Amino acid sequence: MSHDNPSWEELPPEEQNELQLADGLLERIKKGETLENWSKIGRAYNLLQALAMKSCGSNAPVGKGYNHAWAHLARQLPHLKGLDKATRSHAMWLARDWEIVKAWHQSLRVPEQLRINHPTTARRRYDAAHKAPAPEKSGPPRVSAKEHQAINNVTPAALADLICETHTRPEYRKSLVAALQKIMERDERQDALEAKAQARSKQSKRRRA
């Protein structure tokens, strides 16, 4: 086979037959699409790609030589040649992973199976169904409103219990600081009141004297 002009006539008969059958199938498929028929179309595209790569001696389906070889072979296949690149790519994916996609497709309810009859639809729905779950947001557990209320009304005894619990519940640490601050402020107010009471008591005793 020439690297410059791949010859259709030099293709093995079975490959010519498969490509021509797929070309005719693509014309009929538009009147009643089925996913299985699209997998056959995709298989023909994969074959056409492999033949074009072999013809131009390329290891990848890219480049001027590959494009020329592909177009030269596809001249015999007008329906395959005329299909848009996105649908062509999805059909090739469908053919490569047909057994896996087929099993997933058959697991759906019949109405859904009938709606998913195009390779682009199948690719979109398959990818959505097999999308990895979003990672859970990390962070410490949240302290409930009830727990906050208990902290705000904390007593020295309860505070001791709370301090012990912070060894296993680190999310309490911020609340513990706030509770300690409240106790300190309360103690300061109590000390101030006691000091005023003592001052008034001394003044009262002096007056009596």
MDAnalysis code that builds the backbone (N, CA, C; Angstrom):
import MDAnalysis as mda
import numpy as np

u = mda.Universe.empty(627, n_residues=209, atom_resindex=np.repeat(np.arange(209), 3), trajectory=True)
u.add_TopologyAttr("name", ["N", "CA", "C"] * 209)
u.add_TopologyAttr("resid", np.arange(1, 210))
u.add_TopologyAttr("resname", ["MET", "SER", "HIS", "ASP", "ASN", "PRO", "SER", "TRP", "GLU", "GLU", "LEU", "PRO", "PRO", "GLU", "GLU", "GLN", "ASN", "GLU", "LEU", "GLN", "LEU", "ALA", "ASP", "GLY", "LEU", "LEU", "GLU", "ARG", "ILE", "LYS", "LYS", "GLY", "GLU", "THR", "LEU", "GLU", "ASN", "TRP", "SER", "LYS", "ILE", "GLY", "ARG", "ALA", "TYR", "ASN", "LEU", "LEU", "GLN", "ALA", "LEU", "ALA", "MET", "LYS", "SER", "CYS", "GLY", "SER", "ASN", "ALA", "PRO", "VAL", "GLY", "LYS", "GLY", "TYR", "ASN", "HIS", "ALA", "TRP", "ALA", "HIS", "LEU", "ALA", "ARG", "GLN", "LEU", "PRO", "HIS", "LEU", "LYS", "GLY", "LEU", "ASP", "LYS", "ALA", "THR", "ARG", "SER", "HIS", "ALA", "MET", "TRP", "LEU", "ALA", "ARG", "ASP", "TRP", "GLU", "ILE", "VAL", "LYS", "ALA", "TRP", "HIS", "GLN", "SER", "LEU", "ARG", "VAL", "PRO", "GLU", "GLN", "LEU", "ARG", "ILE", "ASN", "HIS", "PRO", "THR", "THR", "ALA", "ARG", "ARG", "ARG", "TYR", "ASP", "ALA", "ALA", "HIS", "LYS", "ALA", "PRO", "ALA", "PRO", "GLU", "LYS", "SER", "GLY", "PRO", "PRO", "ARG", "VAL", "SER", "ALA", "LYS", "GLU", "HIS", "GLN", "ALA", "ILE", "ASN", "ASN", "VAL", "THR", "PRO", "ALA", "ALA", "LEU", "ALA", "ASP", "LEU", "ILE", "CYS", "GLU", "THR", "HIS", "THR", "ARG", "PRO", "GLU", "TYR", "ARG", "LYS", "SER", "LEU", "VAL", "ALA", "ALA", "LEU", "GLN", "LYS", "ILE", "MET", "GLU", "ARG", "ASP", "GLU", "ARG", "GLN", "ASP", "ALA", "LEU", "GLU", "ALA", "LYS", "ALA", "GLN", "ALA", "ARG", "SER", "LYS", "GLN", "SER", "LYS", "ARG", "ARG", "ARG", "ALA"])
u.atoms.positions = np.array([
    [0.845, -1.199, 0.000],
    [0.000, 0.000, 0.000],
    [0.875, 1.242, 0.000],
    [0.553, 2.170, -0.850],
    [1.362, 3.384, -0.965],
    [1.150, 4.287, 0.231],
    [2.234, 4.908, 0.667],
    [2.135, 5.837, 1.786],
    [1.475, 7.133, 1.355],
    [1.555, 7.473, 0.060],
    [0.994, 8.734, -0.400],
    [-0.478, 8.586, -0.776],
    [-0.820, 7.497, -1.452],
    [-2.184, 7.287, -1.899],
    [-2.633, 5.873, -1.545],
    [-3.221, 5.700, -0.343],
    [-3.701, 4.367, 0.015],
    [-4.792, 3.940, -0.959],
    [-4.674, 2.755, -1.517],
    [-5.601, 2.290, -2.545],
    [-6.725, 1.470, -1.930],
    [-7.952, 1.834, -2.247],
    [-9.121, 1.082, -1.762],
    [-9.080, -0.346, -2.302],
    [-8.675, -0.492, -3.536],
    [-8.669, -1.815, -4.170],
    [-7.697, -2.764, -3.494],
    [-6.683, -2.233, -2.839],
    [-5.682, -3.085, -2.204],
    [-6.087, -3.521, -0.798],
    [-7.197, -2.978, -0.294],
    [-7.667, -3.405, 1.023],
    [-8.176, -4.841, 0.953],
    [-7.986, -5.619, 2.004],
    [-8.551, -6.969, 2.037],
    [-10.070, -6.913, 1.871],
    [-10.676, -7.878, 1.209],
    [-12.131, -7.866, 0.954],
    [-12.968, -7.733, 2.223],
    [-12.513, -8.386, 3.318],
    [-13.312, -8.319, 4.543],
    [-13.334, -6.902, 5.127],
    [-12.230, -6.167, 4.968],
    [-12.198, -4.793, 5.468],
    [-13.031, -3.881, 4.578],
    [-12.954, -4.071, 3.282],
    [-13.806, -3.308, 2.381],
    [-15.278, -3.547, 2.714],
    [-15.617, -4.808, 2.945],
    [-17.007, -5.161, 3.218],
    [-17.499, -4.521, 4.515],
    [-16.664, -4.560, 5.566],
    [-17.071, -3.988, 6.845],
    [-17.287, -2.483, 6.731],
    [-16.401, -1.813, 6.020],
    [-16.520, -0.368, 5.874],
    [-17.746, 0.009, 5.041],
    [-17.988, -0.728, 3.975],
    [-19.121, -0.406, 3.113],
    [-20.454, -0.710, 3.801],
    [-20.476, -1.787, 4.586],
    [-21.689, -2.097, 5.339],
    [-21.996, -0.986, 6.350],
    [-20.951, -0.509, 7.013],
    [-21.136, 0.568, 7.989],
    [-21.579, 1.844, 7.306],
    [-21.040, 2.112, 6.116],
    [-21.425, 3.310, 5.380],
    [-22.912, 3.274, 5.028],
    [-23.376, 2.120, 4.581],
    [-24.800, 1.987, 4.274],
    [-25.650, 2.004, 5.525],
    [-25.128, 1.435, 6.612],
    [-25.857, 1.413, 7.879],
    [-26.054, 2.815, 8.418],
    [-25.060, 3.674, 8.231],
    [-25.172, 5.044, 8.714],
    [-26.310, 5.776, 8.006],
    [-26.531, 5.469, 6.744],
    [-27.631, 6.106, 6.026],
    [-28.975, 5.642, 6.586],
    [-29.071, 4.353, 6.929],
    [-30.334, 3.813, 7.445],
    [-30.555, 4.157, 8.904],
    [-29.468, 4.321, 9.635],
    [-29.576, 4.508, 11.082],
    [-30.303, 5.798, 11.434],
    [-30.250, 6.781, 10.548],
    [-30.892, 8.064, 10.811],
    [-32.418, 7.933, 10.860],
    [-32.940, 6.877, 10.259],
    [-34.388, 6.653, 10.264],
    [-34.840, 5.903, 11.516],
    [-33.925, 5.280, 12.202],
    [-34.266, 4.557, 13.427],
    [-32.992, 4.177, 14.173],
    [-32.513, 5.094, 14.971],
    [-31.222, 4.901, 15.621],
    [-31.297, 3.852, 16.716],
    [-30.237, 3.077, 16.835],
    [-30.048, 2.175, 17.977],
    [-28.588, 2.265, 18.392],
    [-28.355, 2.082, 19.671],
    [-26.991, 2.210, 20.177],
    [-26.087, 1.110, 19.628],
    [-26.664, -0.080, 19.431],
    [-25.846, -1.184, 18.902],
    [-25.379, -0.889, 17.483],
    [-26.250, -0.307, 16.674],
    [-25.840, 0.058, 15.315],
    [-24.754, 1.122, 15.342],
    [-24.871, 2.074, 16.282],
    [-23.837, 3.102, 16.393],
    [-22.496, 2.488, 16.802],
    [-22.526, 1.411, 17.593],
    [-21.258, 0.767, 17.963],
    [-20.583, 0.167, 16.729],
    [-21.380, -0.302, 15.776],
    [-20.820, -0.849, 14.533],
    [-20.229, 0.278, 13.691],
    [-20.908, 1.434, 13.706],
    [-20.362, 2.591, 13.003],
    [-19.019, 2.981, 13.622],
    [-18.972, 3.014, 14.948],
    [-17.731, 3.361, 15.642],
    [-16.613, 2.378, 15.345],
    [-16.967, 1.097, 15.252],
    [-15.950, 0.084, 14.937],
    [-15.365, 0.317, 13.547],
    [-16.217, 0.727, 12.608],
    [-15.730, 1.025, 11.251],
    [-14.800, 2.233, 11.266],
    [-15.143, 3.251, 12.058],
    [-14.262, 4.416, 12.174],
    [-12.918, 4.025, 12.782],
    [-12.932, 3.155, 13.774],
    [-11.673, 2.701, 14.379],
    [-10.824, 1.954, 13.349],
    [-11.481, 1.147, 12.519],
    [-10.766, 0.434, 11.468],
    [-10.203, 1.413, 10.448],
    [-11.014, 2.388, 10.057],
    [-10.563, 3.385, 9.083],
    [-9.376, 4.166, 9.626],
    [-9.416, 4.488, 10.913],
    [-8.309, 5.200, 11.539],
    [-7.032, 4.359, 11.519],
    [-7.169, 3.077, 11.880],
    [-5.999, 2.190, 11.910],
    [-5.397, 2.021, 10.519],
    [-6.247, 1.907, 9.511],
    [-5.760, 1.747, 8.142],
    [-5.033, 3.001, 7.666],
    [-5.577, 4.160, 7.997],
    [-4.940, 5.417, 7.582],
    [-3.600, 5.601, 8.284],
    [-3.518, 5.256, 9.571],
    [-2.253, 5.354, 10.301],
    [-1.216, 4.410, 9.706],
    [-1.648, 3.204, 9.392],
    [-0.724, 2.222, 8.795],
    [-0.235, 2.698, 7.436],
    [-1.154, 3.290, 6.662],
    [-0.817, 3.733, 5.315],
    [0.247, 4.830, 5.314],
    [0.134, 5.772, 6.279],
    [1.086, 6.890, 6.287],
    [2.257, 6.646, 7.242],
    [2.281, 5.488, 7.891],
    [3.371, 5.170, 8.795],
    [3.382, 6.008, 10.055],
    [2.191, 6.391, 10.531],
    [2.091, 7.230, 11.724],
    [1.714, 6.404, 12.944],
    [2.207, 6.828, 14.110],
    [1.861, 6.168, 15.363],
    [0.675, 6.819, 16.056],
    [0.170, 7.908, 15.486],
    [-0.958, 8.630, 16.077],
    [-1.834, 9.176, 14.954],
    [-3.146, 9.292, 15.203],
    [-4.057, 9.770, 14.163],
    [-4.035, 11.286, 14.016],
    [-2.864, 11.823, 13.727],
    [-2.703, 13.272, 13.563],
    [-1.694, 13.531, 12.447],
    [-1.723, 14.746, 11.953],
    [-0.727, 15.129, 10.953],
    [-1.286, 15.145, 9.542],
    [-0.567, 15.844, 8.685],
    [-1.002, 16.010, 7.299],
    [-1.066, 14.679, 6.558],
    [-0.066, 13.831, 6.805],
    [-0.040, 12.539, 6.129],
    [-1.223, 11.672, 6.523],
    [-1.531, 11.659, 7.810],
    [-2.662, 10.862, 8.288],
    [-3.973, 11.407, 7.714],
    [-4.156, 12.719, 7.766],
    [-5.397, 13.313, 7.257],
    [-5.594, 13.010, 5.772],
    [-4.495, 13.041, 5.022],
    [-4.564, 12.759, 3.583],
    [-4.957, 11.297, 3.361],
    [-4.337, 10.396, 4.102],
    [-4.631, 8.972, 3.939],
    [-6.083, 8.669, 4.323],
    [-6.533, 9.264, 5.424],
    [-7.906, 9.021, 5.883],
    [-8.913, 9.518, 4.838],
    [-8.688, 10.725, 4.324],
    [-9.607, 11.302, 3.348],
    [-9.622, 10.489, 2.057],
    [-8.464, 9.958, 1.672],
    [-8.384, 9.177, 0.432],
    [-9.195, 7.894, 0.566],
    [-9.075, 7.206, 1.711],
    [-9.851, 5.984, 1.928],
    [-11.342, 6.297, 2.058],
    [-11.664, 7.387, 2.737],
    [-13.065, 7.720, 3.013],
    [-13.824, 8.179, 1.769],
    [-13.128, 8.409, 0.657],
    [-13.823, 8.803, -0.569],
    [-14.791, 7.723, -1.019],
    [-14.500, 6.476, -0.643],
    [-15.372, 5.363, -0.994],
    [-16.544, 5.226, -0.013],
    [-16.556, 6.060, 1.038],
    [-17.535, 5.935, 2.122],
    [-18.150, 7.306, 2.402],
    [-19.001, 7.799, 1.534],
    [-19.482, 9.182, 1.645],
    [-20.247, 9.475, 2.932],
    [-20.995, 8.502, 3.450],
    [-21.773, 8.757, 4.667],
    [-20.873, 8.817, 5.895],
    [-19.898, 7.918, 5.954],
    [-18.944, 7.962, 7.059],
    [-18.092, 9.222, 6.983],
    [-17.695, 9.598, 5.797],
    [-16.851, 10.778, 5.625],
    [-17.582, 12.058, 6.035],
    [-18.901, 12.087, 5.817],
    [-19.643, 13.313, 6.062],
    [-20.101, 13.513, 7.492],
    [-19.895, 12.547, 8.376],
    [-20.358, 12.683, 9.754],
    [-19.476, 13.672, 10.517],
    [-20.098, 14.479, 11.394],
    [-19.322, 15.476, 12.138],
    [-18.332, 14.795, 13.088],
    [-17.254, 15.505, 13.399],
    [-16.148, 14.929, 14.164],
    [-16.548, 14.540, 15.576],
    [-17.433, 15.316, 16.222],
    [-17.836, 15.010, 17.599],
    [-18.570, 13.678, 17.655],
    [-19.557, 13.486, 16.778],
    [-20.309, 12.234, 16.744],
    [-19.393, 11.080, 16.375],
    [-18.488, 11.332, 15.432],
    [-17.526, 10.302, 15.035],
    [-16.681, 9.851, 16.225],
    [-16.193, 10.823, 17.002],
    [-15.368, 10.507, 18.166],
    [-16.150, 9.715, 19.201],
    [-17.406, 10.103, 19.446],
    [-18.221, 9.395, 20.434],
    [-18.579, 7.989, 19.957],
    [-18.774, 7.833, 18.669],
    [-19.047, 6.506, 18.125],
    [-17.836, 5.590, 18.279],
    [-16.653, 6.139, 18.090],
    [-15.423, 5.356, 18.265],
    [-15.250, 4.941, 19.726],
    [-15.557, 5.865, 20.637],
    [-15.529, 5.516, 22.067],
    [-16.513, 4.396, 22.361],
    [-17.720, 4.507, 21.804],
    [-18.758, 3.506, 22.033],
    [-18.292, 2.129, 21.573],
    [-17.641, 2.074, 20.422],
    [-17.161, 0.798, 19.900],
    [-16.058, 0.214, 20.773],
    [-15.142, 1.078, 21.224],
    [-14.025, 0.585, 22.042],
    [-14.516, 0.008, 23.377],
    [-15.527, 0.652, 23.971],
    [-16.004, 0.229, 25.289],
    [-17.401, -0.385, 25.212],
    [-17.721, -0.998, 24.086],
    [-19.087, -1.432, 23.842],
    [-19.616, -2.390, 24.903],
    [-18.843, -3.377, 25.298],
    [-19.352, -4.369, 26.263],
    [-19.689, -3.709, 27.600],
    [-18.845, -2.773, 28.033],
    [-19.092, -2.086, 29.307],
    [-20.304, -1.165, 29.187],
    [-20.353, -0.388, 28.099],
    [-21.467, 0.534, 27.903],
    [-22.771, -0.234, 27.689],
    [-22.689, -1.336, 26.991],
    [-23.876, -2.158, 26.734],
    [-24.469, -2.669, 28.044],
    [-23.609, -3.145, 28.944],
    [-24.095, -3.637, 30.238],
    [-24.760, -2.521, 31.034],
    [-24.154, -1.328, 31.014],
    [-24.755, -0.183, 31.713],
    [-26.089, 0.190, 31.075],
    [-26.130, 0.225, 29.751],
    [-27.341, 0.617, 29.023],
    [-28.485, -0.346, 29.314],
    [-28.177, -1.636, 29.376],
    [-29.215, -2.635, 29.624],
    [-29.706, -2.614, 31.068],
    [-28.927, -1.994, 31.960],
    [-29.353, -1.900, 33.355],
    [-30.385, -0.789, 33.571],
    [-30.565, 0.065, 32.574],
    [-31.515, 1.167, 32.681],
    [-32.932, 0.691, 32.384],
    [-33.914, 1.489, 32.791],
    [-35.290, 1.188, 32.452],
    [-35.487, 1.318, 30.941],
    [-36.441, 0.569, 30.419],
    [-36.653, 0.529, 28.969],
    [-36.890, 1.916, 28.375],
    [-37.722, 2.791, 28.982],
    [-37.901, 4.131, 28.393],
    [-36.589, 4.903, 28.271],
    [-35.694, 4.734, 29.269],
    [-34.399, 5.411, 29.199],
    [-33.531, 4.811, 28.108],
    [-33.572, 3.500, 27.966],
    [-32.797, 2.850, 26.915],
    [-33.198, 3.387, 25.542],
    [-34.485, 3.569, 25.350],
    [-34.965, 4.039, 24.048],
    [-34.553, 5.478, 23.779],
    [-34.436, 6.269, 24.851],
    [-34.035, 7.664, 24.667],
    [-32.535, 7.788, 24.404],
    [-31.752, 6.880, 24.977],
    [-30.297, 6.937, 24.802],
    [-29.934, 6.088, 23.582],
    [-30.081, 6.669, 22.409],
    [-29.857, 5.922, 21.167],
    [-28.866, 6.604, 20.240],
    [-28.079, 7.535, 20.807],
    [-27.082, 8.260, 20.014],
    [-25.775, 8.259, 20.799],
    [-24.630, 8.123, 20.144],
    [-23.361, 7.999, 20.879],
    [-23.032, 9.210, 21.745],
    [-23.398, 10.409, 21.292],
    [-23.117, 11.597, 22.098],
    [-23.951, 11.594, 23.374],
    [-25.230, 11.241, 23.256],
    [-26.095, 11.123, 24.433],
    [-25.590, 10.042, 25.365],
    [-25.191, 8.920, 24.789],
    [-24.694, 7.812, 25.605],
    [-23.433, 8.214, 26.364],
    [-22.526, 8.920, 25.703],
    [-21.278, 9.323, 26.364],
    [-21.574, 10.278, 27.520],
    [-22.454, 11.244, 27.287],
    [-22.777, 12.225, 28.323],
    [-23.457, 11.549, 29.526],
    [-24.418, 10.679, 29.250],
    [-25.144, 10.026, 30.341],
    [-24.261, 9.010, 31.064],
    [-23.422, 8.313, 30.313],
    [-22.530, 7.325, 30.935],
    [-21.524, 8.019, 31.854],
    [-20.922, 9.096, 31.376],
    [-19.948, 9.825, 32.200],
    [-20.609, 10.395, 33.446],
    [-21.839, 10.900, 33.312],
    [-22.544, 11.454, 34.471],
    [-22.858, 10.367, 35.491],
    [-23.194, 9.174, 35.005],
    [-23.543, 8.076, 35.911],
    [-22.321, 7.512, 36.631],
    [-21.149, 7.712, 36.053],
    [-19.931, 7.147, 36.639],
    [-18.990, 8.223, 37.152],
    [-19.532, 9.410, 37.385],
    [-18.708, 10.495, 37.916],
    [-18.321, 10.183, 39.361],
    [-17.073, 10.450, 39.693],
    [-16.609, 10.214, 41.061],
    [-17.317, 11.166, 42.015],
    [-17.751, 10.677, 43.195],
    [-18.435, 11.570, 44.152],
    [-17.521, 12.671, 44.640],
    [-18.102, 13.833, 44.855],
    [-17.318, 14.970, 45.345],
    [-16.812, 14.677, 46.750],
    [-15.558, 15.035, 47.038],
    [-15.021, 14.768, 48.389],
    [-15.783, 15.550, 49.439],
    [-15.975, 14.913, 50.590],
    [-16.677, 15.578, 51.678],
    [-15.830, 16.710, 52.227],
    [-16.511, 17.776, 52.620],
    [-15.806, 18.911, 53.184],
    [-15.164, 18.523, 54.508],
    [-13.882, 18.867, 54.624],
    [-13.161, 18.544, 55.847],
    [-13.347, 19.657, 56.871],
    [-13.085, 19.328, 58.111],
    [-13.219, 20.324, 59.171],
    [-13.731, 19.672, 60.439],
    [-13.576, 20.326, 61.543],
    [-14.013, 19.739, 62.805],
    [-15.527, 19.669, 62.890],
    [-16.075, 18.741, 63.674],
    [-17.520, 18.672, 63.861],
    [-18.039, 19.952, 64.492],
    [-19.245, 20.315, 64.132],
    [-19.830, 21.546, 64.658],
    [-20.453, 21.290, 66.033],
    [-20.321, 22.265, 66.907],
    [-20.915, 22.172, 68.244],
    [-22.358, 22.623, 68.139],
    [-23.272, 21.833, 68.704],
    [-24.692, 22.131, 68.593],
    [-25.069, 23.337, 69.448],
    [-26.265, 23.908, 69.139],
    [-26.760, 25.047, 69.904],
    [-26.966, 24.657, 71.367],
    [-27.434, 23.428, 71.588],
    [-27.657, 22.962, 72.955],
    [-26.344, 22.902, 73.725],
    [-25.297, 22.459, 73.032],
    [-23.985, 22.384, 73.683],
    [-23.448, 23.782, 73.969],
    [-23.686, 24.729, 73.059],
    [-23.257, 26.107, 73.291],
    [-23.970, 26.699, 74.505],
    [-25.258, 26.400, 74.643],
    [-26.013, 26.932, 75.778],
    [-25.463, 26.383, 77.090],
    [-25.130, 25.084, 77.077],
    [-24.565, 24.483, 78.281],
    [-23.222, 25.116, 78.628],
    [-22.443, 25.460, 77.609],
    [-21.141, 26.082, 77.843],
    [-21.310, 27.484, 78.429],
    [-22.296, 28.223, 77.903],
    [-22.511, 29.585, 78.386],
    [-22.960, 29.616, 79.843],
    [-23.630, 28.563, 80.295],
    [-24.093, 28.488, 81.677],
    [-23.190, 27.593, 82.524],
    [-21.943, 27.488, 82.120],
    [-21.049, 26.544, 82.756],
    [-20.760, 26.924, 84.210],
    [-20.630, 25.904, 85.053],
    [-20.218, 26.058, 86.449],
    [-18.812, 25.518, 86.571],
    [-18.108, 25.839, 87.660],
    [-16.748, 25.300, 87.815],
    [-16.689, 23.784, 87.677],
    [-17.675, 23.073, 88.247],
    [-17.678, 21.613, 88.153],
    [-17.858, 21.163, 86.702],
    [-18.817, 21.834, 86.016],
    [-19.037, 21.483, 84.616],
    [-17.826, 21.830, 83.771],
    [-17.149, 22.923, 84.138],
    [-15.957, 23.317, 83.406],
    [-14.872, 22.256, 83.525],
    [-14.759, 21.664, 84.688],
    [-13.768, 20.601, 84.880],
    [-14.078, 19.422, 83.957],
    [-15.374, 19.081, 83.867],
    [-15.763, 17.999, 82.961],
    [-15.458, 18.367, 81.509],
    [-15.706, 19.639, 81.178],
    [-15.468, 20.108, 79.824],
    [-13.994, 20.045, 79.461],
    [-13.136, 20.408, 80.407],
    [-11.691, 20.352, 80.165],
    [-11.262, 18.925, 79.866],
    [-11.813, 17.984, 80.629],
    [-11.473, 16.582, 80.387],
    [-11.952, 16.139, 79.005],
    [-13.123, 16.655, 78.613],
    [-13.705, 16.215, 77.345],
    [-12.962, 16.769, 76.145],
    [-12.254, 17.841, 76.287],
    [-11.521, 18.406, 75.148],
    [-10.416, 17.486, 74.658],
    [-10.045, 16.521, 75.468],
    [-9.021, 15.576, 75.022],
    [-9.563, 14.701, 73.894],
    [-10.870, 14.477, 73.887],
    [-11.474, 13.660, 72.828],
    [-12.358, 14.467, 71.900],
    [-12.667, 15.696, 72.282],
    [-13.507, 16.570, 71.447],
    [-12.806, 17.899, 71.215],
    [-11.818, 17.943, 70.316],
    [-11.045, 19.178, 70.113],
    [-11.890, 20.345, 69.628],
    [-13.079, 20.082, 69.072],
    [-13.905, 21.183, 68.597],
    [-14.407, 22.061, 69.739],
    [-14.278, 21.571, 71.000],
    [-14.711, 22.342, 72.154],
    [-13.685, 23.402, 72.566],
    [-12.503, 23.365, 72.001],
    [-11.424, 24.210, 72.516],
    [-11.792, 25.701, 72.470],
    [-12.342, 26.145, 71.328],
    [-12.707, 27.552, 71.205],
    [-13.798, 27.927, 72.211],
    [-14.763, 27.022, 72.374],
    [-15.825, 27.294, 73.325],
    [-15.307, 27.298, 74.759],
    [-14.318, 26.470, 75.022],
    [-13.736, 26.418, 76.360],
    [-13.077, 27.748, 76.708],
    [-12.360, 28.321, 75.734],
    [-11.720, 29.617, 75.964],
    [-12.768, 30.671, 76.309],
    [-13.886, 30.658, 75.539],
    [-14.952, 31.624, 75.799],
    [-15.554, 31.415, 77.188],
    [-15.706, 30.155, 77.584],
    [-16.282, 29.862, 78.899],
    [-15.366, 30.337, 80.018],
    [-14.074, 30.114, 79.849],
    [-13.112, 30.578, 80.850],
    [-13.149, 32.096, 80.972],
    [-13.283, 32.767, 79.829],
    [-13.352, 34.225, 79.831],
    [-14.586, 34.717, 80.588],
    [-15.705, 34.014, 80.373],
    [-16.932, 34.394, 81.073],
    [-16.770, 34.231, 82.584],
    [-16.119, 33.143, 82.984],
    [-15.927, 32.905, 84.423],
    [-15.031, 33.974, 85.031],
    [-13.979, 34.327, 84.309],
    [-13.077, 35.353, 84.817],
    [-13.805, 36.688, 84.970],
    [-14.612, 37.029, 83.950],
    [-15.359, 38.284, 84.029],
    [-16.380, 38.245, 85.154],
    [-17.007, 37.101, 85.349],
    [-17.989, 36.973, 86.422],
    [-17.325, 37.092, 87.786],
    [-16.154, 36.456, 87.889],
    [-15.427, 36.537, 89.165],
    [-14.985, 37.960, 89.464],
    [-14.560, 38.683, 88.409],
    [-14.141, 40.074, 88.599],
    [-15.316, 40.937, 89.068],
    [-16.484, 40.709, 88.448],
    [-17.658, 41.475, 88.890],
    [-18.039, 41.135, 90.334],
    [-17.920, 39.857, 90.665],
    [-18.250, 39.434, 92.036],
    [-17.280, 40.030, 93.034],
    [-15.999, 40.060, 92.671],
    [-15.000, 40.657, 93.567],
    [-15.268, 42.142, 93.761],
    [-15.676, 42.801, 92.678],
    [-15.960, 44.240, 92.776],
    [-17.158, 44.491, 93.674],
    [-18.183, 43.660, 93.554],
    [-19.373, 43.811, 94.402],
    [-19.037, 43.561, 95.870],
    [-18.207, 42.551, 96.122],
    [-17.825, 42.236, 97.508],
    [-16.985, 43.373, 98.094],
    [-16.121, 43.963, 97.253],
    [-15.301, 45.076, 97.741],
    [-16.172, 46.273, 98.095],
    [-17.173, 46.562, 97.286],
    [-18.093, 47.661, 97.582],
    [-18.897, 47.388, 98.840],
    [-19.301, 46.141, 99.002],
    [-20.078, 45.774, 100.195],
    [-19.238, 45.942, 101.460],
    [-17.980, 45.557, 101.398],
    [-17.089, 45.701, 102.550],
    [-16.853, 47.177, 102.868],
    [-16.723, 47.990, 101.825],
    [-16.505, 49.427, 102.030],
    [-17.723, 50.060, 102.691],
    [-18.909, 49.685, 102.246],
    [-20.123, 50.230, 102.855],
    [-20.265, 49.779, 104.295],
    [-19.857, 48.531, 104.565],
    [-19.950, 48.007, 105.936],
    [-19.021, 48.769, 106.871],
    [-17.813, 49.080, 106.408],
    [-16.865, 49.830, 107.230],
    [-17.401, 51.241, 107.486],
    [-17.960, 51.848, 106.454],
    [-18.484, 53.202, 106.628],
    [-19.654, 53.222, 107.625],
    [-20.464, 52.171, 107.581],
    [-21.595, 52.091, 108.494],
    [-21.143, 51.928, 109.942],
    [-20.075, 51.145, 110.145],
    [-19.566, 50.934, 111.488],
    [-18.965, 52.219, 112.051],
    [-18.317, 52.996, 111.196],
    [-17.710, 54.248, 111.632],
    [-18.789, 55.219, 112.067],
    [-19.891, 55.254, 111.324],
    [-20.963, 56.167, 111.674],
    [-21.585, 55.807, 113.042],
    [-21.705, 54.533, 113.262],
    [-22.284, 54.092, 114.529],
    [-21.359, 54.421, 115.695],
    [-20.062, 54.323, 115.367],
    [-19.095, 54.619, 116.437],
    [-19.125, 56.098, 116.736],
])
